[in-house]
Amino acid sequence: MTELHYLTATEMVRLLRAREISAVELMRAHLARIEQVNPAVNAIVTLVGERALEAAAAADASEPKGPLHGVPVAHKDLVDTAGVRTTYGSPLFADHVPESDDILVERLRNAGAIAIGKTNTPEFGTGSHTVNEVFGATRNPYNLSRSAGGSSGGAAAALATGMVPLADGSDMGGSLRNPASFCNVVGLRPTPGRVPDISDTAAWYTLAVSGPMARTVEDLTLMMSVMSGFDPRSPYSIKEPFAADLEAPVRGLRVAFSPDLGGLPVDHETAAVTASAAKVFERLGAHVEQVDLDLSDADDAFRIYRAWYYALSFGELSGLGANTAWNVEQGRLVTGADLARAEKLRSGLYQRMAAFFDTYDVLVAPVSQVPPFPVEQPFVDEINGVKLPDYLTWMRSAYWISVLHAPAASVPAGFTSTGLPVGVQIVGRPFDDAGVLRVAHAFEQATGHGTRRPSL
């Protein structure tokens, strides 16, 4: 049998319910794995091992309480966990211990999952490289000299190394998809409202979402079934129940392939891996067409909305890190006319993409424009000789998609010549999260790239 820590969550559930393994045995296997590999990777930054073992013992002594009964899970350090340190990756909150749980923590616990600890993130999730002044950098398990991506880099690295089978992430401009791509795992940016977020300051903000991360699409779907669901405290929360049939055929599917989303610079090896993904869909019987897609209106819209959000959420804090402070300052420059322009651009783009999805079922494109970069490098400043003006620009292939209000999955698609993971992005029409997962599952099953483990 596969080592316990590398079983799928779905298989763990089956074995736990059959009493073929115990929750304590499973938890000890993951704690041993954390002790073995976390010092090198730095993915789990706050560990609650004794608390997790106590919860596992209680799970063994009771009847299954939900679909994740006894399964270990890790929470991103942006997510509030009652009684467990939550720093948001910021020295300003280095000793912060919340009094209550975030809604997704509550839902996972009620489904029987057992929290094992918190995963690393840059300060307030700012940027697609996981490094902060509290815990340092998370390293890529496939090459420790490289970035694990971000801002859910701790979650992705923990999954890839078998420290946990499930982890939550969040995504504004690619913070869930980018690390999934960099670490050869899967992640879903859901349609906004599919996983409710509760906020006292930005309740209507739809660019940032929470979503599941795992090693297989089946596990991703299992976790999504728990995280999703209506909550009246979230004003755009989706009432329709979530359900996905992963085995539905993809033959005849209309797949649009965009190698560069309308002219973005893409690293040559990343481009080659992405192109190979399109050929996989052809072999599966889908109708694949390369499209010339112009999403450039998303750039201005995303930057305006993002800057406004940062000023609203963090503008009253002093002592912020450089990236967060820069975003706050940009937000203070946003005018009413800027917001009006962003709303008009986004509305026009949404309608054009609605027409696009009348013709195509999914869009296949790069997740990231580059493979994992050196961990000491703050951000990517050049692609194929093209100089980039700021730390956001290299993430356009992800954050342009964020503006579309559409679900998007990152799925392992291959490796560079030096063994660095590359994911492919599968984007569906708004609210068709189940369709995206079905297509992602078919691709995953046809390729098997996600089964290649790091050598740690």
Disulfide bonds with the S-S distance in Angstrom:
none
